[in-house]
Amino acid sequence: MASFLNFTKMHGAGNDYVYVSGFDQTLPLDLPQLAIQVSDRRFGIGGDGLIAILPSDKADARMRMFNADGSESEMCGNGIRCVAKYVYDHGIRKNESLTIETGAGVLSLVLKVADGLVSQVTVDMGQPRLEAALIPTTLGAGPQAQVVNCPIEYRGHTLFATCVSMGNPHCVIFVPEATDELVLEIGPMIERDDRFPKKTNVEFVEVLSRGEVRQRTWERGSGETWACGTGASAVCVAGVLTGHTDRQILNSLLGGQLRLRWDEASNHVFMTGPAVEVFSGRWQLS
C-alpha cells in the first residue's frame, strides 16, 4: 500500500520551495533525495528545493533547507519568511512574533497579518560575517581580512568581488548590466571556484541609485533563482562596504522586491518581503 507525504508549495518573491511539516507527520529519513525528486519541474512538484518545518527545543520551529541538487544549506531568507507564514497560518504558533531555528542560528521574525493570514514578514537576519575565514573564502589579503572589491577574472572578464556571509556564503559583484553571460555562464564558475571551499552563492547587481538596486542570483546548488533573501541581505552590506548604496535599499529581483536595512547601531540586517502559499497536496513515497 502506497504511503503519502503532505506538502505545501510556497514562494517568497518567486523563490519557490516545497514545504513539508514534521509537526503532524513523520518525514522520510532521506530528505536530500526527496529534495531532488520533488524539485524537478517536469517530473516532480517543481521548486528551488525542499524545506522541512520541524519542532525545536530552542525556538517556535526549526527549518532545514535543501537545494534542488539535494545539498543542505544553512539558511534561506525567502524560505524562512514562508516557514513563519506556515507556522502562523496552519496554527502551530499563533504569535505575530516568532523565532525560527536554522543552520545559521535562531532568527527572530515579525509578521504582518491581514484577514487572519500572514502577508509580509520582517526577518532579523543577524550580523554579517565579513572576515574571509568565516565566509569562507581564500580571496583577499588573509583569513582575518575583509574581501571588498577584490579583482577576479573569468573568460576575459575582470570582476570585483565583495564577499559576505549571512550564515551562508555570498560573492557580490556590482556590474553595469547583469547579463545572461555573467549569471548563467560565469555564475556557476564562481560558485565552484576552489577559492570558495564550501562553494558560494553569486549575486550580480545593477545599482539604480543609492537607495535601489536590481539583483540576479546564481544560487549554490540550485542555479539561477528568482530571488535570494540572504543574497539580498549580502548585497545591502556589500553596497555600503563598496560605497555604492546607503544602508537602506529597495532590491528588485526577478520575482519581486525586498526591502533591506543594515542597522548601524546593532550591526544587524533586517529584511522585509512577501510570503505566499500557492497550493497543497500529497506526494506519493516510493
C-alpha positions in Angstrom: 0.0 0.0 0.0 1.4 3.4 -1.0 2.3 5.9 1.6 1.9 9.7 1.1 3.5 12.8 2.4 1.5 16.1 2.8 3.3 19.1 1.3 2.7 22.8 0.7 4.1 24.8 -2.2 5.1 28.3 -1.2 7.3 31.2 -2.5 8.9 34.3 -1.3 9.3 36.8 -4.2 9.4 33.9 -6.7 11.9 31.8 -4.8 9.8 28.7 -4.5 10.2 25.6 -2.3 8.2 22.6 -1.4 7.5 22.6 2.3 6.9 19.6 4.5 5.9 19.7 8.1 7.2 17.3 10.8 4.8 18.6 13.4 1.9 16.3 12.2 3.6 13.6 10.2 6.8 11.5 10.1 9.2 12.8 7.4 11.4 10.4 5.3 15.0 9.9 6.6 16.5 10.7 3.2 15.5 14.3 2.8 18.3 15.1 0.3 16.9 12.5 -2.1 13.3 13.8 -1.5 14.5 17.3 -2.4 15.9 16.1 -5.7 12.7 14.3 -6.6 10.2 17.0 -5.6 12.2 19.9 -7.0 12.1 18.6 -10.6 9.9 20.9 -12.6 8.9 18.2 -15.1 8.7 15.0 -13.1 8.2 16.4 -9.6 6.3 19.2 -7.9 8.8 21.8 -9.1 10.8 24.2 -6.9 14.2 25.6 -5.9 14.4 23.0 -3.3 12.8 21.4 -0.2 12.3 23.0 3.2 11.4 20.9 6.3 9.5 22.6 9.1 10.3 20.7 12.4 9.8 21.0 16.1 12.6 22.8 18.0 13.7 22.8 21.6 15.1 26.4 21.3 12.6 28.2 19.0 9.0 28.1 17.8 10.1 25.9 14.9 13.2 24.6 13.1 13.9 25.0 9.4 16.1 22.6 7.3 16.6 23.7 3.8 17.8 21.5 0.9 18.7 22.8 -2.6 17.4 21.2 -5.8 20.5 19.1 -6.0 20.0 17.7 -2.5 22.7 19.7 -0.8 21.7 21.2 2.5 22.2 25.0 3.1 22.5 26.8 6.4 19.8 29.4 5.7 17.3 30.8 3.2 15.9 34.3 3.7 12.9 33.8 1.4 12.3 30.4 2.8 12.3 31.4 6.4 9.6 34.0 5.7 7.4 31.2 4.3 8.2 29.0 7.3 6.9 31.8 9.6 3.8 32.1 7.4 3.2 28.3 7.6 3.7 28.2 11.3 1.2 31.0 11.9 -1.4 30.2 9.2 -1.5 26.5 10.0 -1.9 27.1 13.7 1.4 25.8 15.0 2.0 29.1 16.8 -0.4 32.0 16.6 2.1 34.6 17.5 2.9 37.7 15.4 6.5 37.5 16.6 8.2 34.1 16.0 11.7 32.6 16.4 12.9 30.0 13.9 16.0 27.8 14.4 18.2 27.5 11.3 21.7 26.2 10.5 22.8 29.8 10.9 21.3 30.1 14.4 17.9 31.2 15.8 16.4 34.2 14.0 13.6 36.5 15.0 10.7 37.4 12.7 7.8 39.9 12.9 4.7 39.0 10.9 2.2 41.3 9.2 -1.2 39.7 9.4 -4.2 40.6 7.2 -7.6 38.8 7.4 -6.0 36.1 9.6 -3.2 35.3 7.2 0.4 36.4 7.0 1.2 38.6 4.0 4.6 40.1 4.8 7.4 39.1 7.2 10.4 41.1 8.6 13.4 38.9 9.4 16.3 39.9 11.7 19.0 38.3 9.5 21.6 38.9 12.2 25.1 40.3 11.8 27.0 39.8 8.6 30.3 37.9 8.7 32.9 39.7 6.8 36.2 38.0 7.7 37.4 35.8 4.8 37.8 32.7 7.0 34.2 33.0 8.2 32.6 33.2 4.7 34.7 31.1 3.9 37.0 32.2 1.0 40.7 32.4 0.3 40.3 35.5 -1.7 41.9 38.7 -0.4 44.7 39.5 1.9 44.3 36.9 4.5 41.8 34.9 6.7 41.0 37.8 9.0 40.7 40.4 6.3 37.6 41.6 4.6 37.2 40.9 0.9 36.0 44.1 -0.7 36.3 44.9 -4.4 38.7 42.0 -4.9 39.5 41.6 -8.6 38.7 38.1 -10.1 39.0 37.1 -13.7 36.9 34.6 -15.7 36.8 34.3 -19.5 38.4 37.7 -20.1 36.1 39.5 -17.7 37.7 41.3 -14.7 35.1 41.4 -12.0 35.3 42.9 -8.5 34.1 40.6 -5.7 32.8 41.6 -2.3 32.3 38.6 0.0 29.7 38.4 2.8 28.3 35.6 4.9 24.7 35.8 6.1 25.0 32.3 7.6 25.8 31.1 4.1 28.5 32.4 1.7 27.9 35.1 -0.9 30.0 36.7 -3.6 28.5 40.1 -4.6 29.6 41.7 -7.9 28.4 45.1 -9.0 28.1 45.3 -12.8 26.7 47.8 -15.3 24.3 45.0 -16.6 23.6 41.6 -15.1 23.7 39.8 -18.5 22.8 36.1 -19.2 26.5 35.5 -19.9 27.5 36.7 -16.4 24.7 35.0 -14.5 24.4 31.7 -16.4 27.9 31.1 -17.5 30.3 33.0 -15.1 28.0 32.4 -12.1 28.5 28.6 -12.0 32.2 29.1 -12.5 32.4 31.3 -9.4 30.1 29.0 -7.4 32.6 26.1 -7.9 35.8 28.1 -7.7 38.3 26.4 -5.4 38.8 29.7 -3.6 35.3 29.1 -2.0 35.8 25.9 -0.1 32.0 25.4 0.6 31.1 26.9 -2.9 29.3 30.2 -2.9 26.1 32.0 -4.0 26.8 34.7 -6.6 24.9 38.0 -6.9 25.2 40.2 -9.9 23.9 43.7 -9.0 23.0 46.8 -11.0 23.0 50.0 -9.0 19.9 52.1 -9.9 20.5 54.8 -7.2 21.9 54.9 -3.7 18.6 53.5 -2.4 17.7 51.0 -5.1 19.4 48.1 -6.9 18.5 45.2 -9.2 19.8 41.7 -8.5 20.2 38.4 -10.3 21.4 35.4 -8.4 23.2 32.2 -9.2 22.4 30.1 -6.2 24.7 27.4 -4.9 23.1 24.0 -5.6 20.0 25.4 -7.4 21.2 27.6 -10.4 19.5 30.9 -11.1 16.7 31.6 -8.7 14.1 34.3 -8.9 15.0 35.7 -5.5 17.5 35.1 -2.7 16.9 36.7 0.7 20.3 36.0 2.2 21.8 37.3 -1.1 19.7 40.5 -1.0 21.0 41.0 2.6 24.5 40.4 1.5 24.0 43.0 -1.3 22.8 45.5 1.2 26.0 45.1 3.2 28.3 45.0 0.1 26.7 48.2 -1.2 27.7 50.0 1.9 31.2 48.5 2.0 31.9 49.5 -1.6 30.2 52.9 -1.3 27.6 52.1 -3.9 24.5 52.4 -1.7 23.1 53.6 1.5 22.2 51.4 4.5 18.6 51.1 3.5 17.7 49.9 0.0 14.9 48.5 -2.2 16.1 45.4 -4.1 14.3 44.4 -7.2 14.7 40.7 -8.1 13.2 38.7 -10.9 10.3 37.5 -8.6 9.6 40.7 -6.7 11.0 43.3 -4.3 12.7 43.1 -0.9 13.4 45.9 1.5 16.8 45.7 3.3 18.3 47.8 6.1 21.7 47.3 7.7 21.3 48.9 11.1 24.4 50.8 12.2 23.7 50.6 15.9 23.1 46.8 16.2 25.0 45.8 13.1 22.0 43.6 12.2 20.5 43.3 8.7 16.7 43.4 8.5 14.8 42.1 5.5 11.1 42.6 4.7 9.3 40.8 2.0 6.2 38.7 0.9 5.4 35.1 1.8 2.8 33.3 -0.4 1.1 29.9 -0.2 0.4 28.5 -3.6 -1.2 25.1 -3.1 -1.1 21.9 -1.0 -1.1 18.2 -2.0 0.1 14.7 -1.3 3.4 13.3 -2.6 3.5 9.5 -3.1 6.5 8.0 -1.4 8.2 5.2 -3.3 
